Amino acid sequence: MSEFENLYPFLYAGTSDLSAVLEQVRASTVAKAEEILELRRTVCARDGARIAECARQTAARFGAGGRLFAFGNGGSATDAQQLATLFLNPGPVDGRDAPPLPAFGLANDTSVVTALCNDIGVEVVFARQLAAFGGPNDIAVGLSTSGNSGNLLRAFDEASRRGMLTIGLAGYDGGKMAELDSIDYLFVAPSSSVHRIQEAQTTIYQVLWELTIKEMAHVPRHTR
């Protein structure tokens, strides 16, 4: 059975009974919702306090004039872009407009990304940018479903050398990211489903963003 057939068995049921198909769609939807809810509960129970502590550290870096750099590959690059956008354009939080905070997605600039990939190699695409822009008050956030992306591992090492606060989001058992000493906070969504991992990671960084914004109300702001 293919992965797609495993995810959507009702498409391969070989029945023309609309009611039966709709019931299979309903059951599949409910099962997937239960999976992500259970995964979120697991992450909350295991890492809730650490996410709150990470938010306090992130707010302190922003308060000291720091910036956030988010990065990932493929769908994780899209999530990194969304995370940066949340900080740059937060909108109202608890009924009040939240302050915009400096955040950048390192996969956004296609000229820079393709130049580094073509001239040097994909393994340096994020590390080189952090070497150019990163400083001791800054924050590096890397997202990977497998936890094994080589360009993220190099980026975390580079960020750590520069004194940046380093935050990693991974799936499965954390992969090689779990072996790094250069990640200050690693949050793992323990699942073997890429879909469930990415859904859980979205929840993690949304909560991290919201808690950071709330912490900013208690942190003195400085300019770089």
C-alpha positions in Angstrom: 0.0 0.0 0.0 1.4 3.4 -1.0 1.7 6.2 1.5 -1.0 8.2 -0.3 -3.3 5.1 -0.2 -2.6 4.7 3.5 -3.5 8.3 4.2 -6.7 8.3 2.1 -8.0 4.7 1.8 -11.5 5.9 0.9 -10.1 7.0 -2.5 -9.2 3.3 -3.2 -12.2 1.6 -1.7 -13.7 0.6 -5.1 -17.2 1.6 -4.0 -19.8 3.8 -5.7 -21.8 4.1 -2.5 -21.7 7.8 -1.7 -22.8 7.4 1.9 -20.1 4.8 2.6 -17.4 7.0 1.0 -18.6 10.0 3.1 -18.5 7.9 6.2 -14.9 6.8 5.4 -14.0 10.5 4.8 -15.5 11.4 8.2 -13.7 8.6 10.0 -10.4 9.5 8.3 -10.8 13.2 9.3 -11.6 12.4 12.9 -8.7 9.9 13.2 -6.2 12.5 11.9 -7.6 15.2 14.2 -7.2 12.8 17.1 -3.6 12.1 16.1 -2.6 15.8 16.0 -4.5 16.5 19.2 -2.7 13.7 21.0 0.7 14.8 19.6 0.1 18.4 20.8 -0.9 17.1 24.2 2.4 15.1 24.4 4.5 18.2 23.3 2.7 20.4 25.9 3.2 18.0 28.7 6.8 17.4 27.9 7.9 20.8 26.8 5.4 23.4 27.9 7.6 24.8 30.7 10.6 24.9 28.4 8.7 26.7 25.7 7.7 29.4 28.3 11.3 29.7 29.4 12.5 29.9 25.8 9.9 32.7 25.2 11.4 34.7 28.1 14.9 34.2 26.7 13.7 35.3 23.2 12.0 38.4 24.6 15.2 39.3 26.5 17.2 39.1 23.2 14.6 41.2 21.4 14.7 43.7 24.3 18.5 44.0 24.0 18.1 44.9 20.3 18.4 41.5 18.9 16.8 40.0 15.7 15.4 36.7 14.9 16.6 34.6 11.9 14.4 31.6 10.9 15.4 28.9 8.4 14.4 25.5 7.0 14.1 23.6 3.8 11.0 23.0 1.6 7.8 23.1 3.7 10.0 24.0 6.7 11.2 27.1 4.8 7.6 28.2 4.4 7.0 27.7 8.2 10.2 29.7 8.9 8.8 32.5 6.7 5.5 32.4 8.5 7.3 32.6 11.9 9.3 35.6 10.8 6.1 37.2 9.5 4.4 36.7 12.9 7.0 38.7 14.6 7.2 41.4 12.0 3.5 41.9 11.6 1.9 40.5 14.9 -1.4 42.4 14.8 -3.5 42.5 18.0 -2.6 40.2 20.9 -5.0 40.2 23.9 -6.9 43.0 22.3 -3.9 45.3 21.9 -1.6 45.9 19.0 1.7 44.1 19.6 5.0 45.8 18.6 6.6 44.6 15.4 9.9 42.9 16.0 12.8 42.4 13.6 12.7 38.9 12.1 13.9 37.4 8.8 13.4 34.2 6.9 16.8 33.1 5.5 15.2 31.1 2.6 13.3 34.2 1.3 16.0 35.8 -0.8 16.3 33.6 -3.9 19.3 35.5 -5.2 21.3 34.8 -2.0 20.1 31.3 -1.7 20.8 30.3 -5.3 24.2 32.0 -5.3 25.4 30.2 -2.2 24.0 26.8 -3.4 25.6 27.2 -6.8 28.9 28.7 -5.9 29.6 26.8 -2.6 27.0 24.3 -1.7 23.6 23.9 -0.1 25.2 23.0 3.2 26.3 26.6 3.8 23.1 28.4 2.7 22.1 29.3 6.2 25.4 29.3 8.0 26.9 31.9 5.7 24.0 34.3 6.2 24.3 33.9 10.0 28.0 34.5 9.8 27.3 37.8 8.0 24.4 39.0 10.0 24.3 37.2 13.4 25.4 38.7 16.7 25.3 37.9 20.4 21.8 39.4 21.0 20.2 37.6 18.1 18.0 34.5 17.8 18.4 31.6 15.4 15.3 29.3 14.8 15.7 26.2 12.6 12.9 23.9 11.5 13.3 20.4 10.2 10.9 17.4 10.2 13.7 14.8 10.2 16.1 16.8 12.4 18.9 15.6 10.0 19.2 18.5 7.5 23.0 19.2 7.1 22.6 22.9 6.4 20.6 23.3 9.6 23.3 21.5 11.7 26.0 23.9 10.3 23.7 26.9 10.9 23.2 26.0 14.5 27.0 25.6 15.0 27.6 28.9 13.4 24.9 30.7 15.4 26.2 29.2 18.7 29.8 30.4 17.9 28.4 33.9 17.6 26.5 33.7 20.9 23.1 33.6 19.4 20.1 32.0 21.2 19.5 28.8 19.2 16.1 27.2 18.9 15.4 24.0 17.0 12.1 22.3 16.0 12.4 18.7 14.8 10.3 15.5 14.4 10.7 11.8 14.8 13.3 11.4 17.7 15.0 14.7 17.0 17.5 13.2 14.5 21.0 14.6 14.5 19.7 17.9 15.9 19.2 16.0 19.2 23.0 15.3 19.2 24.1 18.9 18.9 25.4 20.9 21.8 24.9 24.1 19.8 21.0 24.1 20.2 19.9 25.9 23.4 16.2 24.8 23.1 15.2 21.8 21.0 11.5 21.0 20.7 10.7 17.6 19.2 7.3 16.5 17.8 7.6 12.7 18.4 5.9 11.3 15.3 6.9 9.5 12.1 4.3 11.3 10.1 5.6 14.4 8.3 2.1 15.8 8.2 1.5 15.5 12.0 5.0 16.8 12.7 4.5 20.0 10.7 1.1 20.6 12.3 2.6 20.2 15.8 5.6 22.4 14.9 3.1 25.1 13.7 1.5 25.0 17.2 4.9 25.2 18.9 6.1 28.3 17.1 2.7 30.0 17.3 2.8 29.5 21.1 6.4 30.6 21.3 5.5 33.7 19.3 2.5 34.6 21.5 4.4 34.0 24.8 7.3 36.1 23.5 5.0 39.0 22.6 3.4 38.8 26.1 6.9 38.8 27.7 7.9 41.8 25.7 5.5 43.9 27.8 7.8 43.4 30.8 11.2 43.8 29.0 12.9 47.2 28.5 13.5 47.9 24.8 16.9 49.0 23.6 18.1 49.8 20.1 20.9 48.2 18.3 
